[in-house]
Amino acid sequence: MEPHLEVDGVTKRYARVLAVDRLTMRVPRGAVFGLLGPNGAGKTTTIRMIMRITLPDGGEIRLGGRAVDDELREAIGYLPEERGLYRRMRVLEHLVFLGEVRGLARAEARRRAAEWLEKLDLGGKASARVEELSKGMQQKVQFAGAVIHRPEFVILDEPFTGLDPIATRALKDEILAMREAGTTVLLSTHVLPQAEELCDHICLVNRGRAILQGALAEVRATFTRPALRVVTAARDEQIAAVPGVASVVPADGARIVEIAPGTAAPALLRELAAAVPLESAERFAESLEGIFLRAVEADRALA
């Protein structure tokens, strides 16, 4: 798949702190790409370098095959983690202003601004001042301002901060709609179930380095242990005694039954069904959170 954004060997140091360490990643065109990692991993620093808010000490960043310059930066839709709205401006006029800054004619900026306010259930707040809005409403306004010019490449840094479940769902739907329209979205979030729901590809960073990246389906296949997820009233020791069971791990009211080498999943399922009462059984798929924890723990062990 053609890369839309290429980050090659990028490094950033602040005094004695190496914030980003020779980071390389490829963001495919038209994908939702998750930039994930623990606090202090270098995610926001990487985003700030892509946006040329700060410059790398080494390496290259290219968008559409071109080195990112001020002109390309202005074409990117950018929602920063911190809010950057003018608190005294009225909501509709603020969005019109942001549209004009991105090159829209005033009439078109006003039309798109009104459209976004309706989409995000803020139509009744058009004449309110930004400071009168809740934090969640301000976040929705900032999201609309980031994409009002319909950019081909969008960066969203913790976009769901302060949002209630309804507003979160609305923003997720808009992100998926942008992907369907061919927009590339770089999403940085701490909430891994949200990343799992939205992302096609991921890059997991730790200590400023990429320790895992690729298509989410391929990453999950690589990290998922051969196992079954079963619900049963049987005790752990009863399950462990079944031939072909390597280990038993409790998991949210169920058990993850790891399959011993040389044992096929259908054969083990038959053995389990004959030995213990099963309420349900299915192939186990490792969650993104589980992959995240295992990858970070392995990387820390190497430090």
N, C-alpha and C positions, 0 to 999 in steps of 0.2 A: 504494500500500500504506500502511495506517495506521501512523503513527509511534508507537512505544512510548516512545522517549526523544527529546527535542528539546533541542538545545544551540544557543542563539541568541546570537551576538555575544559570547561569553564571553572575558574577558580576565583574566590574572593576571600581576602583576609582583612580582618579588623584588628590592628595591633597584634596581639599574640593569639587571637582567636581565628582559626581557619573555618570560616562559615560555610564555604562551598569548596569541595576538594575534587578538581578535575572531573566535574559532572558531565556526563554525556547522556543525552536522551533524544528520542525521535517521537514527535507528536504527529500521528497520521492525519491527513486531510479528511475532514468530515466526521471525525470521531469525537466522543467525549473522553478526554484523557485525564485520569486522576493522578495528581501529584500528591503523594501521601507520605507521611512520616511523623514521628513523635515531635513534641515541642522542641524547638532548637535544632531541628535536623537540617535547616537551610532552605526550606520551601519558600518562605516569603522573600528571603534574600535572592533566590533564583528568579522569582517573579519580578522583583525590582530591577534586576539586571536585564531581563527581557524587555522591560518597559523603559530602560535607560535612565531610571531614577538614580541608580548607582551603576558605575561601569565595572566590568570584570577586570581582575588583575591579569588574567590570561584566558585563552580560549576564544571561541567564536560563537555567535548566535545569529542564525539566519531564519528569515521568514519568507516562504515562497522562493527559496534559493538565493535571496538577497540579504546581505548583512543588514541587520536592523539599524536604521537611522531615524532621525527625528520625523521624517515624512511617514515612514512605515509605522512608527510608534503611534502617530496620530490616527491611523486607520484601525488600530486595535480597540476593541471594546474592553474596558478595564474596570472591574469592580474590586477596589481594594478592601482589605480587612477592616481598616479604620474608615469611619464615615468622613466624607469631605464635602458636605453640602453647606450652602450658605443659609444659616438658620433663620435670617430675617426675610428671606425671599418667599414669595408665595409659590405653592407647589407647581401649578401649571406654568407659571412664568419661569420657574427654575428649569423645568424640563425643556421649555422652548429655548432658553439661554444655552443649555447644554447641546441641544440640537444644532443651534447656530454656530457654536464653537466648533462642531464637527463638520461644518460646511453645508448644512441644510438651509434652504431659503426659509424666511420666517413663517410664511404660510404653511409650508410643508412641515416644519418643526412643530407648529401648533397643532396641526392635524394628527401627527404621530403621537405627540404628547397626550392629547385627549384620548386617543385610542388606547395608549398604554394605561392611563389612569382607569379606564373602564375595565380593561383586562385584569388589572390587579386590584379591583374593587376599591379604588380610591377616587372614583368620580365625584363623590360628595366632598372631597377635600381639596378640590382644584384651587379654591381661593384662600385656603388656610395657609398660614406661615409654616415653614418647615419645623420650627421649634415647637409648634403646637401638636405635632404628630408624635405618636408613640415610637419607640425604637424600631419596632417591627415595620411600621408604616414608612419610616425614614429609609429602612433597608430596601423596601420595595421601590421607593422613589429612586434611590441610588442605582438599583438594578436597571430600571427603565432608562435612566440617564446613560448607563454604560452601553446600552444596545440600541438606542434610539436611531442611530445612523446606519443600522443594519450591517454591522461589520462582518467580514468573512472569518475573522479570528477573534475569539473572546476569552478573556482571563477572568475567572471568578475565584476570589480568595475568601474562603469561608462565607459563601453567599447566604447561608441559612441562619446566621446569627440573629437572635432576637425574634425569630418568626414563630408563630403558632403553627400547629399541624396543618390547618387549612391553607395558610399562606405558604408554608413549605411545599405542600402539594402543588399549589399554583405555580411556584417557581420551578419545581421539577418538571411540570408539564411544559413550561416555556423552554427549558433547556432541551428537553427531548424534541420539541418542535423545531428548535434551531438546528439540531442535528439532522432531522429529517429534511430540512431545507438546504443542507450541505455546509452549514457553519461548523467550524472547528472550535471546540470548547476545551480549554485547559481549566480543570476544576481542582482547587486545593481545599480539602476539608479534613477535620478531625473525626467526623462522624462516619465511620466506616460502612455501616449499613446503607447510608445514602450514596456513598461512592459505589458500593456493590450494585445498587439499583440502577445507577446512571451510567457508569463508565464502561467503555469497550476495552480500553487499554489503561494500564497503570504504570507508574514509576514510583517505587518505594525508596525513599532516601533516608539515610541515617548517618550522622556525623558528617553531613555534607556530601556524601557519596551515594550513587545509585547502587543499591544492593539487590534489587529485583525489579525487572520491568518486562513488559510484553502484553500481548492480548490477555485479557482477564481470564477467558476460558482456558487458554493454554497454561497460564500461571496456576490456576486452580487444579488443572489436571496433573501438573508436575508435583504440586504440594499435597494433594489429597492421598491419604493412605488408603490402601485397599481395606475397606471396612463396611459394615452394615450399621445402620441406625435402627435400633429395635426398641419397642415398648413392650415390657413384660413385667409380671409380678414376681418373677423368679429372682433369687438372690444372685449377687455377683459371682459367688463361688460356684453356683450351679451352672451359670452361663460359661464360666471359665473352664469348667470340666468337660465341655462339649468338644469332641475332636475337631481340630481346625481353627480353634479360637486362640489367638495370640495374646490378647489382652482385652480388658473390659474397663471402660471409662464412663462414669456418669455424665450426663449432658442434658440439662433442662428437662427433667422428667423422663428422659430416655437413657439408653446406653449406646455408646459407640463400641461396637465389637470389631476389633481389628482382626483381619483374616491372616492366618499363618501362611508363610511362603509355601507354595506348592498346592494350596487349597483353592478351589474355584468358589466364587461367591454363591452360585446356585446350589452347589453341594453343601456348603456350610449352612445355607438357609434350610435345606431339607433336614440336616442334622439338628439344628436348633428347634425346628418345628416339632420334631419327634421327641426332643428332650425336655423342652420347657413350654409353658403356655405363652404364645405370642399374640399380642393385640395388634401390632403392626410391625412391618419390617421394610426397609428400603435401602438402596445404595447410599452410602454416606458421601456427601460433597463438602469439603472443607470450606468454611466461611472465610471471607476476606479478613475478618478480624483474627481468625485463627492463623491464617497465613502471615499476616502482619506481625503477630506476636512471635511466631516461630522464627521468622526471618530476622527480626530485630534482636531477639535473644541470641541467635547464632552469630550475628555480626558483633554483638557485645562480647561474646566469648572469645572472639579473635582479637579484640582490642588490647 
